[in-house]
Amino acid sequence: MAQVLEFKLPDLGEGLTEAEIVRWLVNVGDVVAIDQPVVEVETAKAMVEVPCPYGGVVTARFGEEGTELPVGAPLLTVAVGASADGGTPAAPTPGAEPAPAGPSASSADAAVSSEYSGNVLVGYGTAGPAARRRRIRPQSPAVANPTPNATAGPAPTSTAPAMTAGTPAPVAAAPAPVAAAVAVAAPGGPLPVISPLVRKLARDRGLDLREVRGSGPEGLILRADVERALIARETPVPTAVAAPAGTAAPAVSAAPAGERIPLRGLRGAVADKLSRSRTEIPDATCWVDADATELMAARAAMNAAGGPKISLLALLARICAHALARFPELNSTVDTAAREIVRLPQVHLGFAAQTPRGLVVPVVRDAGTRTAESLTEEFARLTESARQGTLTPADLTGGTFTLNNYGVFGVDGSTPIVNHPEAAMLGVGRIIPKPWVHQGELAVRQVVQLSLTFDHRVCDGGTAGGFLRYVADCVEQPAVLLRTV
């Protein structure tokens, strides 16, 4: 006997609370296998394919392409044990999870368990079914019955009856205006919010979450709800002023017109991270010009000797790794809760990469133990994945220091923003011919500007200056590295 199961958007990890549907990979009526990718979603970290842990026939899909869904919202329903040619049971009411009853319960459960893997993302699985998320039910009236998208059948034309408690709210429904927000939790009761980032955002801005209406399933408060509430609170409300007799009242100016671009997805994640860095990290920047003529000559000689080509970024990465071994203060992070500086044992080097989706920072693991050839290969792989939008969350997290080569944009210098929660970032400008005093004579040399932005909590200027000076010495005289090999 077929059993219809609902597959919800899983927890994608790394604190992600929502994802945008980019492309459906299956249609209603398709037969899917266990762990077959069914939808491609874009998160604040990367684009990933989400596999369905059930095997069976797709009976309904929820959400059109381009729709942003919160974690826990329904994605699709699958008839487990059904065949595509007439054996598919009728699609259930969205959100309902029929349970077997009577003597057949155990056999049905066994059938479901045999058709369920528990995997979450392609390449990331679990040994068994993941534990269900604790869902907080807001103390609010029943909401309207959700309907699947057009592929699951026509939408009803009449008003749907009220739902019983426990049925998820429609995922594609537009949120109510913030101005009409009402409290969703009684005083002293639980708040319908799961994400700690949402709680922190509201706490830092002095916003009472009980005054925010959530647009997620069962009234769950999302980050977008908090941001709308903050905008509504901070927007001044024009007050009417009585005009003198015989004069016309002044017209109230409307909101400025212009294109509005939502800060969500990758752009929203970048905005949040940069804002957090500026808010939490007392950063400072120092810079120095260096003669890179010898470094460029060394690279040319290495590539002329045969074998895999060595990139300039790989040589700079090796220089950074050696410099961090001498100045470990800059390969650290600050635990604000414990008021401790945590020095990290490995160098996981992030590098800034511009892509059609925006700026991303892939991470090269164990950069301190890699050769120039290995670094070149890994930089090329991650750069190509970034351009294709196929980086995984693991490729974008865990960095301990960032190398930012903004010289590719044709600029000489910058004051980088530290990639939170790291402690420092090295910026590299363009390498161009400039007049330079070399061995007591004026000459034309290949000059580059290096800038270091660092967290002043982890070290003082002497350490930061020593690090930057060592990097500049290695750029000017690559043979300096031979003393540390």
N, C-alpha and C positions, 0 to 999 in steps of 0.2 A: 504494500500500500504506500502510495507516494505521500510524502510529507512536505509541506511548503515552509521554508525557513527564510528568515529575513537576514540579510547581510548588511551590517552597518559600516560606515566609514571608520576604519580602525584607528587606534592611537598610533600616529606615525613617529612618535618619539621626539626627542630634543626639544620638548616644550611646545610643540606645534599644536594649535587648537583648531585650525581650519585648513581647508584645501579647496582649490578651484578645479572643477571638472574641465579638462582640456579636450579629451576625446574618449568617446565610448568605444570599446573594442568588441562588444557583443550587442546583439539586438534581442528583443523579446521573442521567445520561441527557439533561440539558439540553445544547443546542448553544450554545456561547459564541463570540463574535467576539473578534478581537484587541483587547486593552486594554479589554474589557468588565469592569466591576466584578463581582467574584465573592463578596466577603466584606467585611463592615464590622468593623473591629477598633478597640479602644480602647487607646491607648498612654498613657504617662505625660504626654504633651503634649496630645493631642486624639484625637477619633474620626475615622478616615479610612476611605475605601473603597479596597481594594486591587484593582487590575486584573490580570487574567491576561494575560501576554504571548503566550500561545498561542491559536490558534483551532481549535476542534474540539468533541468530545463529552466531557463530564465523565464519567469512569468510577469515581471514588472521591473521597470527602472525608475529611479527617482532623481530628478534634476537634469536640466538641459546642459549642454556644453556651454561653458562660461559661467555657470552658477557656482557660487562659493558655499560650501557646506561645512558645518561644524563637525568636529569629531563626535561620533555617536549617532549622526543622522543616518537614516536609511539610504542605502545605495541601490540595492535590488533585492528581489525575492527569487528563490530557486526552489523548484519542486524536486526534492531528492527522491530518486527511485522511479521517476516518470520517464516516459519515452517521448520523443518529439512528435511522433505520428499518432496523435489522438489520445495518448495516455496522460497528457498534462492536465492536472486538475485545474479548476477555475482559480483565477488569481484571488488571493485572499484580500480582505480589507487591509490596506497598508498599515503597517505597524503591528498587526495581530500576529502572534506567534502560536499557532495551534499546537496543542500538546496532545499526545496520544492518551487514550483513556481505556480502562478496562484491562483485560488480560493481555492485549496486544501491546501494552505500553513498553514492556521490557524489550520486545523484539523490535519495535519502532526505534527505541533509543539505540539499540545495537546497530540498526541500519544507518542511523544518523551518524553515530560515532565512526562507522566505517567509511562514511562519505565526508569526513571532516578532518582537516589537517592542522588547523590552528595557525597557519602561516599568516604573516601580516604584509610584508613587502617581498618583491622578487629579490631573492638573495638574502632575506632576513626572515627566519622562521622560528617557531617555537616547538617544543617537544610535544605539546598537546594543546587543546583548546585553551585560549587565554581566558583569564578570569574576567567576569563581567564588571564593567565600571560601576561604581556606586553612583546611583542617579538620585539627585535631590529633587523632590517634587515640590514645586512652589505652591504656596497656599493661594491659589487663584481659581477663578471659575473655569469650567470646562471650555476648551477651545474647539474651533471648527474642525471637522473631519478632513484630514489631508487627502490629496488625490495624487496618484502617480502622474508622470508626464504623459505627453501625447502618445508615446509609443505603447503605453499600457492600456489605452482605451480613451474614449472621449470623456471630457470633464462633465460632471453633472451640471445641469442648468439651474436647478433649484438649490436653495440653501440647505447645506448638510446639517443633519441633526447633531446635537452636542455629543461629544465623545465621553466615554468613561475614563476615569483616572488611569493613567498608565499608557495611553496611546500617545505616540510622539506627535509633536506639532508639525505642520507642513514645513518642509525644509526650504521650499521656494517662495514662501510667502514673504511679502515685503514687511519689514519691521514697522511698528507703529511709530509715529513722530515722537521725538523726545519730549516735545512740549506737553504731550498728553500722557507722559509716563506716570505710572502709579507704583506704589510700593508693591513688591512681589513677595515679601516675607513679613510675617508679623513680628512685632518687637520681640527680640530674644529668640526668634526661630532661626532655622538654617537659611543661609543665603543660596540662591540657585546659581552658584558660580563654582567652577572646578579649577580653572587655570590660576596658579599662583601669580602669574604675570599680570593677569587682569586685576587681581586683588591689590597687588603692589602699585599698579598704575593709579587705581582709584585712591588708595591710601596716600600716595605721594601728592596727589592733587587735591586731597581733602574732599573727595566725593563720597557721599553715603550711598552704598550699593543698594540699599533698600528703596531708594528713590528712582532706580533704573529699571526699566522693563526690558527683559531679555528677549532676543529674537531667535534664540536657539531652540532645540527640542525641549518641550516642557518648560519653556520660559528660561532656559539656560542663558545667563548673561555672558556675552562675548566681548572681545576687545573692541569691536566696532561699536557696540552699544555704549560702552564707557566713553569712547572718543566722541560720539555724537552728543552724549550728555554733557561732556566738558565743553564742547563747542557751543551748545545751547546755553550753558550757564555763563560762559565768558562773553557771549555776544550781548552788548548792551541793548536793552529794550527802550526804544524812543518813547518819551513821555509827552503827552499832549500839553501844550502851553496855551493858555487862554489868550487870544489876540485882542488888542484894543478894539473898541467899537469902531466900526466903519472900515476896518482893515481886514484883509484876507489872511487866514492862518497860513503859516509857512508850510510848504510841502515837506513831508518826511522823506528823506533820501532812502532809496532802496539799496539792497545789498549790491556791492560792485559786481558788474557783469564780467564774464570771462569763462574760459574753459576750466572745468574742475576735474582734476585727475585723482581718483581715489588712491590713498597711500595704503596699498595692500599687496599681498604676495611678496615678491622679492624686493620691490621698491619700499614697501612698508617695513620689511625686516631690516633693510639697510638703514632706514630713517630711525627706527627704534634703537638699533645698536649704536649708531653714531651719537644720538641724543644721550643715550645712557653713558657712553664714554665721556662726553663733554660734562655730564652732570657729576659723575662719580670720580673721574680720574683727574687729579691736578697735574696736568702735563706741562712739559717744557720742551723747547726745541733748540738744538745747536747744529751748526753746519760748518762745512769746510770744503774748499776746492782742492782737487787732487789731480795730479798728472797721471792720466791713464794710458800714456803711450806704451809703457813697458807691458802693461796687462794686455793691451790689444795685440802687441807683437808676440807675446807668449801664446795667446790663443791662436793666432795665425800659424805659429810654428807647430803647435799641437795638431791642428787640423791638416797641415801639410805633411805630417808624418804618417798619415794613413789611419785607417780605423774609423770608428764613428765620430762624427763631427761633435765638437764641444760648443755649447751655447755660452754666451756671455753671462746669462742669468745663472747658469750652473757654477761658473767660476765665482760670481759674487756670492752665491749660496755657500760655497765652501769657505770663503773668507768670513762670512757671517758666523758659520758654525764654529770655526776656530776662535773667532773673537768672543763668542758666547762661552766657550770653554775657559777663556781667561777672565771673563767678566760675567760670572753666573748670575749676578744680581738682576741682569736684564732678561734672563730666561726664567721668569717667575711670574707669580700672580699674587694678588692680595685677597686674603680671606677677611672680608670686612666684619663678618659676624664674630669671628674669633680674634680679630685685630692681630693677624699674623701674616707675615710674608712667606709664601710657599715657593721655595726654589725647586724647579722641576728637573728631573734627572736626564730626560731625553730632549733633543731639539726636534720639534715637529714644526717645520718651516712653512708658513703660509705665504702665498704670493698673490698680489692683486692681479686679476684678469678681467679685462673689459669684454663683455659679451653682448649680443643683441638683446638679452633680457636685462642687462645692467651689470653692475660691478659685483663680482664674486671673488672669494678668497679660498681657492683650493689649498689643501694641506699636503705637503710631502712628509711622510712619516720617517722618523729616524734619519733626518738629513745629515746629522753629524757623523754618521757611520758610512755614508754613501760616497762612491767615487764620482768624479766629474762626469763620466759616461753614464752612470746610473742616474745621477741628478738630471742630466739632459734628457734622458729617456722618460723619466717620470714627469718632468715639466711638460714635455710634448704630449704625453698621454692625458694629463689632467687639463691642459689647455684645449685640446681637441674635444674632450668630454664637456668642458664648460661651454664651448661654442655650440655644440650639438644639444646642450641642455640635458645631458644624461648623467651629470654628477649625482652621486648618492649623498644622503645626509652624512655618512661617515667620511666622505671626501672633503666635506666643508666644515668639519668641527675638529676640535682637539688641538689647534695650533698653539704654539708657545711663543712664537716670534714671527713677525711679518716683514717680508721684503717687497717694497713697492717701487717698480721700475716705471715711473711716470715719464721718463725721457722718451718713450715711444710716442708720446703725444707732442713732442717737439718743444718741451719746456725745460728750463734749467733747474728750477728749485721749487720747493713747496714746503708746507708745514703739515705733515701727515697727522691724521687723527688716529690715536692708538686703537687697535682692534681689540676692544673689550672681550674677555678679561685679561688680555696679555699686558705686558709691562712696557713694550717698546716696539717701534717700527722704524726701519731704515728706508729712507727714500733716496732714489738714484735718478738724477737728471740726465739730460742728453749729453753725449760725448761729442764735442765739436773742437775743431782747431782754434786755438787762442794763443796770443802772445804770452810767453812764459819764460821766466829766468831759469835756465837749465845749465848747471855747471858754470855759473858765473856769467853766462852770456844770454842775451835775449834770443829766443827761438820760438818757432811755432810748434806747439805740442797739443796732444789730445787731452782736453781738460774736461772734468766732470765735477758737478757739485753733489756732495753727499750731505744728507740731513737726517738727524736722529731725533725723533720725538719719544720721550720716555716719561714714565710715571714717576714723579718726584718723590713718591712715598717709598719706593723700593731702593732708591739710591740718590746721591747728591751729584752735583755737576762734575766733580772730579772723576767719578766712575763713568759717567756718561761721556765726558770728554776723552777719557782714556780709551773707551771702547771705540769711539768714532775715529780717534787718532790712529789706533791700531788698524782699523779697516782701511783708512787712507794710506797708511804705510804699505799695506799689502797690495793695494791698487797700484801704488807708484813703484813698488819693488816686489813683484810676486815671489821672489826667492825668499822673502821673509817667512813664507809658509813652510819652507823646508826645515826651519828650526823647530816646528811643532809637529811634524809628521813622524 
